[in-house]
Amino acid sequence: MKKITLILLTALAIAACDESSFLDIHPQGTLNESSLNSEKGIDLLISAAYAGLTGPAGQEGSVWMIPMTNWTYGEVRSDNAYKGGGGVGDATDLHKLETFDVDATLGNVDGKWFQLYSCVQRCNSALDVLNESSEAEVPERAVRMAEMKVLRAHFFFELSRLFNQIPYFDEHVDINDYAGIGNTEYSRDEILGMIATELNEASAVLPETQADRGRVNKYVAYAYEAKVKLYQAYKQDAATHAVTTVDRTLLGEVVQLCNRLEGKYDLLDDFQQLDLLAYENGRESVFAVQYSMNDGTVDAGRINWSNLLNAPKGPYNGDGFFLPSQNLINAYRTDANGLPLFDSFNETDVDADSHVDPRLDFIAGRPGITWKTYPDAPCQASWVRDQGTYGRYCTKRFFVSPESGDMFAGWPWGASGLNWQIIRYADVLLWKAEALIETGDAAGLEEARQIINRIRLRAKNSPYVKDFADPSKEAARYLINEYPAAGWTQEYARRALRFETRLETAMEGERYFDLVRWGEAAAVMPQFITSEKGRRVYYSVATFTAGQDEYLPIPLAQYNFSQGLYKQNPGYGDF
């Protein structure tokens, strides 16, 4: 799948600014009806659906600002990251997302809606033709249909957790009827239930392995169903988004689904291998976007254009967006026993005397600390474009080392063929542990402790970052240990799980969605904003509104497209 072209030869090109253009099922001009229904034509439709994982506009500028990796929607909107770049006036839509200055007219919000429904319709276009095909015409017809349903489920899931109230439809809905489908026909719970059902049905058809890397298999469907059901288990009040109950039956199903991946996947030995091309399709990778470099396409190739803005200055000469927050840096502080400081981690900033979780220097670049395997210099504060606004830290994840032959030389800065992990096995383990903890029985709590410790031991046993001037020494006072059995109550275990999830998956685009799922955004985000006002001047105007900001508003352009049918999310007022 590294060689999938971003096609359909312009026939499936998505026209910007026209909210209904992605509904054109039948490509025009390049492919006629007979070629479209041929095996080759169907392959083109399927390839176009997979290419949607990189963004429906491919490497055009929109995906830089509307990233498929969710670094803006899942991290910059959370307590993990700052927008970065050249100051608050650089990419103002992203600044508005960070400070919760968002309404239904924001172009970035409308762009994300359009982007994801474009991807949904690519899946529907392929399914529409596959429905009319026979096994003789397409020998792997059933498997390809299941693949398209998993991809469609992925895009609908993204829409659900971003916008909450969304229109839901499949390939059997006539194009002309789409505008008549309301966004409140189904509740959040019903949408998630339908997504989970589609994933379940697909898993019954999909093979355990595929000949092409990147194609969806049975275990992708199992894992994704587990994720969706975990979200569904946290029942939310429709008006306030507060979590009201947690469904133990669904939690049990999450555990069973996660168990199906046991023995098929595992953690990599070294956390830092997650950013090496040699391991990108290794045993920890469950579902990944397959990127490539120097593949014959323009510029660097089919690289991760979603993260194009995020390479730091210094040896990358990048644009320097997406920077770790001071709050996140401090979250890696540990006590004398090598355990997190749940309540006091942000009372003082990390310094040379602090005990820290080694993942801090795997994930964040700190001045004076060795940067990957770069031999010329350690990370410098000057690698951040606007230190006065955003501080001194860079994002270290998702880039290969600057001297590596795997990195593209020149623009696009910091580019490589490194995959983007949508689901890795560490996620699956954390979902299982979360479900066991919320279920609350003694055996489950103990199993969850062992799972969390398994992840912490991987971090502990990974080679630590070395001092740049003296590689015989470690770069910081690294200290991480396992949670003991003593005191492992459900409440303590819940706090440990949620903290561990933050530390393990930081900057991967999930943090804000986790906070909303847990019902913690309304408490965490105002506290974060208050603490940041003393560090980052621009946070003085930031305000999180509970019962509103958990989800993005329904875009005004889409309300107009529905001819006034759509209803706005709670808190944003009427259109």
Secondary structure, DSSP 8 states (H G I E B T S, - for coil): -TT--S-STTTT---TT-TTGGG--S--SSS-HHHHTSHHHHHHHHHHHHHGGG-TTTTSTHHHHS-TT-IIIIIITTTSEEEESSSTTSSHHHHHHHTT---TT-HHHHHHHHHHHHHHHHHHHHHHHHHT--TTTSTTHHHHHHHHHHHHHHHHHHHHHHHSS-----TTS-GGGGGG--SSSS-HHHHHHHHHHHHHHHHTTS-S--SSTTS--HHHHHHHHHHHHHHHHEEE-TTT--EEEE-HHHHHHHHHHHHTTBTTB---SSGGGGG-GGGTTSTTEEEEE---SSSSSSTT-S--GGGGGG--SGGG----EEEE-HHHHHHTBB-TTS-B-TTTTTSS---TT-EE-TTHHHHEE-TTS--TT--S----GGGSS-HHHH-S-EE-TT---TT-TTS-SSSSTT-----EEEEEHHHHHHHHHHHHHHH--HHHHHHHHHHHHHHHHHHHHS---B-SS-TTSBSSEE------STT--HHHHHHHHHHHHHHHHTTSS-HHHHHHHHT-HHHHHHHHHHHHTTT-GGGGG----TTTTTS----HHHHHHTTT-----TTS---
